[in-house]
Amino acid sequence: MGKGSKFTDDYKREIVRLVTELGKLPAEVAADIGVTTRTIKKLIKELEIHGDDAFPGRDNLHAADEEIRKQKRRIKDLEEENSILKKLSPSSPKTGDKVPAYQGP
C-alpha cells in the first residue's frame, strides 16, 4: 500500500499478531501486504507501548501526547506574548532612555 494508506485498528492488530504469535518474520509480513519492514516493526512497538490504546486513529492523540501538544502550544503563546510586551516597553534601564511625564494641556 502506498503512502497515506489507511489500515483499520483491527487490521493493524492482526498484522502484529502474525509476527508476535504466529512467528512470521516482519519482512515476510511486510512483503505480503506491501509495506516496509520498518512499518511492521513500528506497529509492533506501538502495541507494546500503548496496549489497548495503540492506534488511536488520525487526529486522535494518546492522552500523554495530547497534554504535551497543549503544553507546547501554551509555551509558544506565552513566548509570543512576552515578545510583544518587550516591544511595548517604553524605556530600558540599560540605555537610560526615559519617557517624559505627561504635562497635560
JOCORGI-V946398 format. One record per residue. N is the residue number from 1. PSI is psi in whole degrees, -180 to 180 (none if undefined). OMEGA is omega as a letter, one per 40 degrees, with the letter a starting at -180 (none if undefined). Layout:
N&PSI&OMEGA  N&PSI&OMEGA
This chain:
1&145&a  2&180&a  3&137&i  4&0&i  5&150&a  6&131&i  7&144&i  8&163&i  9&-43&a  10&-39&i  11&-41&i  12&-42&i  13&-37&i  14&-39&i  15&-46&i  16&-41&a  17&-37&i  18&-37&a  19&-50&a  20&-37&a  21&-35&a  22&-6&i  23&15&i  24&152&i  25&142&i  26&-39&i  27&-36&i  28&-48&i  29&-42&i  30&-45&i  31&-38&a  32&-37&a  33&-4&i  34&35&i  35&177&i  36&160&i  37&-35&i  38&-40&i  39&-43&i  40&-45&a  41&-36&i  42&-41&i  43&-43&i  44&-46&a  45&-43&i  46&-44&a  47&-38&i  48&-42&a  49&-48&a  50&-8&i  51&-127&a  52&-21&i  53&4&i  54&154&i  55&61&a  56&-13&a  57&167&a  58&139&i  59&9&i  60&124&a  61&156&i  62&155&a  63&-44&a  64&-41&i  65&-38&i  66&-42&i  67&-42&i  68&-43&i  69&-44&i  70&-41&a  71&-41&i  72&-41&i  73&-42&i  74&-43&i  75&-45&i  76&-44&i  77&-43&a  78&-39&i  79&-40&i  80&-44&i  81&-43&i  82&-42&i  83&-42&i  84&-45&a  85&-36&i  86&-38&a  87&-29&a  88&-14&a  89&120&a  90&-23&a  91&165&a  92&132&i  93&-23&a  94&-37&a  95&-17&i  96&5&i  97&137&i  98&145&i  99&126&a  100&145&i  101&146&i  102&124&a  103&-18&a  104&174&a  105&none&none
